[in-house]
Amino acid sequence: MNANKPSDWDGNGSNAERGFASYDGRKLVYIRPILASDVIGDLQDEYGDMDVQIDAEATLYSVHDEDGERLALVGDRELAFAAARQYEMTPVSVH
């Protein structure tokens, strides 16, 4: 996973300044299911270790900005939506 957490999560600046699409004044983020096996390499540190154990067949939920950059991986769909709203984003589901 991209370890660089975008500064946009801090809530500073307007949506237009940050380059996010917006709905009702809030930036849009897209949430889609993804298999853990598809991102397992992104979850490992430089030694191939992981802090948490995740079944390779588990479904995770990936949160993306309008350009497709992954902002977060979450283990639960409802939590992904709640986290986006907590950061004043409008989450939408992508199938």
C-alpha positions as CSV (number, residue, x, y, z in Angstrom):
1,M,0.0,0.0,0.0
2,N,1.2,3.5,-0.7
3,A,2.6,4.5,2.7
4,N,2.3,8.2,1.8
5,K,-0.9,9.3,3.4
6,P,-2.1,12.2,1.3
7,S,-2.1,15.5,3.2
8,D,-5.7,16.0,1.8
9,W,-6.9,13.9,4.7
10,D,-6.1,16.7,7.1
11,G,-9.1,18.8,5.9
12,N,-7.1,21.9,4.9
13,G,-7.9,23.8,1.7
14,S,-10.9,23.7,-0.6
15,N,-11.9,20.6,-2.7
16,A,-11.0,22.5,-5.9
17,E,-7.5,23.4,-4.5
18,R,-6.9,19.7,-3.7
19,G,-8.1,18.5,-7.1
20,F,-11.0,16.4,-5.8
21,A,-14.4,16.0,-7.5
22,S,-17.1,17.2,-5.1
23,Y,-20.7,16.6,-4.4
24,D,-22.6,18.9,-2.1
25,G,-19.3,20.7,-1.3
26,R,-17.6,17.5,-0.2
27,K,-14.9,15.6,-2.1
28,L,-16.0,12.3,-3.7
29,V,-14.1,9.1,-2.9
30,Y,-14.8,5.8,-4.5
31,I,-15.0,2.6,-2.5
32,R,-14.6,-0.8,-4.1
33,P,-14.2,-4.4,-2.9
34,I,-10.8,-6.0,-3.6
35,L,-9.3,-9.3,-2.7
36,A,-6.5,-9.2,-0.1
37,S,-4.4,-11.4,-2.5
38,D,-4.4,-8.6,-5.0
39,V,-2.8,-6.1,-2.5
40,I,-0.9,-8.4,-0.2
41,G,2.4,-7.2,-1.5
42,D,1.4,-3.6,-0.6
43,L,0.7,-4.7,3.0
44,Q,4.2,-6.1,3.6
45,D,7.1,-4.2,5.0
46,E,10.6,-4.3,3.4
47,Y,11.3,-7.7,5.1
48,G,8.1,-9.3,3.8
49,D,6.4,-9.2,7.2
50,M,2.9,-7.9,8.0
51,D,1.7,-6.4,11.2
52,V,-1.7,-8.1,10.8
53,Q,-2.6,-11.4,9.4
54,I,-5.1,-11.3,6.6
55,D,-6.5,-14.3,4.7
56,A,-5.5,-13.9,1.0
57,E,-9.1,-14.6,0.0
58,A,-10.5,-12.0,2.4
59,T,-12.4,-9.1,0.9
60,L,-11.0,-5.6,1.7
61,Y,-12.4,-2.3,0.7
62,S,-10.2,0.1,-1.1
63,V,-10.9,3.9,-0.9
64,H,-9.8,5.9,-4.0
65,D,-9.7,9.5,-5.0
66,E,-11.0,10.6,-8.4
67,D,-7.7,9.8,-10.1
68,G,-7.8,6.2,-8.8
69,E,-5.1,6.7,-6.2
70,R,-5.7,4.4,-3.3
71,L,-6.1,6.4,-0.1
72,A,-6.9,3.5,2.3
73,L,-7.6,-0.2,2.7
74,V,-10.3,-1.1,5.1
75,G,-11.5,-4.5,6.3
76,D,-15.2,-3.6,6.4
77,R,-17.4,-1.9,3.9
78,E,-19.4,0.1,6.5
79,L,-16.2,1.2,8.2
80,A,-14.8,2.4,4.8
81,F,-17.9,4.6,4.3
82,A,-17.8,5.8,7.9
83,A,-14.1,6.7,7.7
84,A,-14.7,8.7,4.5
85,R,-17.5,10.6,6.1
86,Q,-15.4,11.3,9.2
87,Y,-12.9,13.0,6.9
88,E,-15.7,15.0,5.3
89,M,-15.7,13.0,2.1
90,T,-18.7,11.7,0.2
91,P,-18.2,8.0,-0.4
92,V,-19.7,6.2,-3.4
93,S,-19.6,2.5,-4.2
94,V,-17.8,1.2,-7.3
95,H,-18.6,-2.3,-8.5
